[in-house]
């Protein structure tokens, strides 16, 4: 009986620690993002480079258009056309021959009227962590406007601060009904601190890419 109680108390303690960790990591990341997020393009400070974070064009289950993707393309187009960034680094997953987020986003941005010479592709943005680190290590940038949804931008801005990058976020619209508690995002925020604790490195680095002035 004592052993059973000990196991129960141990599990409860672990659960409590997990809840506290999620809460603390979330608060730290939110606090870091205060004053750095914008939803109105006119308020966004000028940066030479914008970083468009990749996502799938279609939903996995039914193959519908992914509103996260569509809204990020719109936000990036708006930012470029407003002259708030000069160049755009499109960072996403290209881990399979039949799947290429940066290329898909590039094509849709060109269709939206963006000059292709302003677009640079990062094929190894497998995670937000990789995208941020590679922005500095590969593309040589120490300031940026990050383009994604608000919840994603908050985490990206914390990563940027850890990498010594001066960053702000331009918030793409969320999906309808999506403005709520993102359990996956909360866990991803804990992973940020774990990554730095264990000194995680990007999956790939490679040759440096110089952007024009």
C-alpha positions, 0 to 999 in steps of 0.5 A, a space after each residue: 500500500 505504501 509503495 502504491 501511495 509513493 508511486 501516486 505521489 511521484 506521478 502527481 509531483 511530476 505532473 505538477 512540475 510539468 504544469 509549472 514548467 509549461 506555465 513558466 516557459 510560456 510567461 517568459 516567452 510572452 514577456 520577451 515578445 511584448 512591444 515587438 509584435 505588430 498586426 498593422 503593417 503601417 506600424 512595423 519598423 523597417 528591417 532589411 530582411 523579413 523571415 517567412 516561416 514555412 508551413 504546409 500549403 494543404 491540411 494533412 487530413 483532407 487536403 484543404 487549403 491551410 489557412 496558416 499558409 495562406 495568411 502568411 503569404 498574404 502577410 509577407 506580400 503586404 510587408 514587402 509591398 509596403 516597403 517594410 522589408 527589402 528582401 525575404 528569406 523563406 525558411 521551411 521544410 524540404 526533407 523529401 523530394 516531393 515536399 518543398 515548403 520554400 519553393 511553394 511559398 516562393 511560387 505563391 509570392 511571385 503569383 502575388 506580384 513579388 519580384 523574385 529577386 527579392 526572395 531567398 530560400 532556406 531549404 533547411 528550416 526544419 524547425 523554428 529553431 533551425 530557421 532562426 539560427 540559420 538566419 544569422 549563421 548562413 544569411 548573416 543577418 542580425 536584425 529581422 521581421 519575422 512573419 507568422 501567426 502571433 503565437 508562433 512569432 512569440 516563440 521565434 522572437 525569443 529564439 532570436 533574442 537568444 541568438 543576438 538578433 534584433 527582431 520584431 514580428 508581423 502577425 499573419 491572421 490566425 485560422 478561424 476560431 484558432 485564437 485559443 490555447 495551443 497545447 502543441 505550442 505550449 509544449 514547443 515553448 518548453 522545448 525551446 528551453 530544453 534545446 538551449 539546456 542541452 546545446 542543440 544545433 541545427 540539423 544543417 548549416 552549410 555555406 554562407 549566403 550573402 544578401 545584397 545591400 
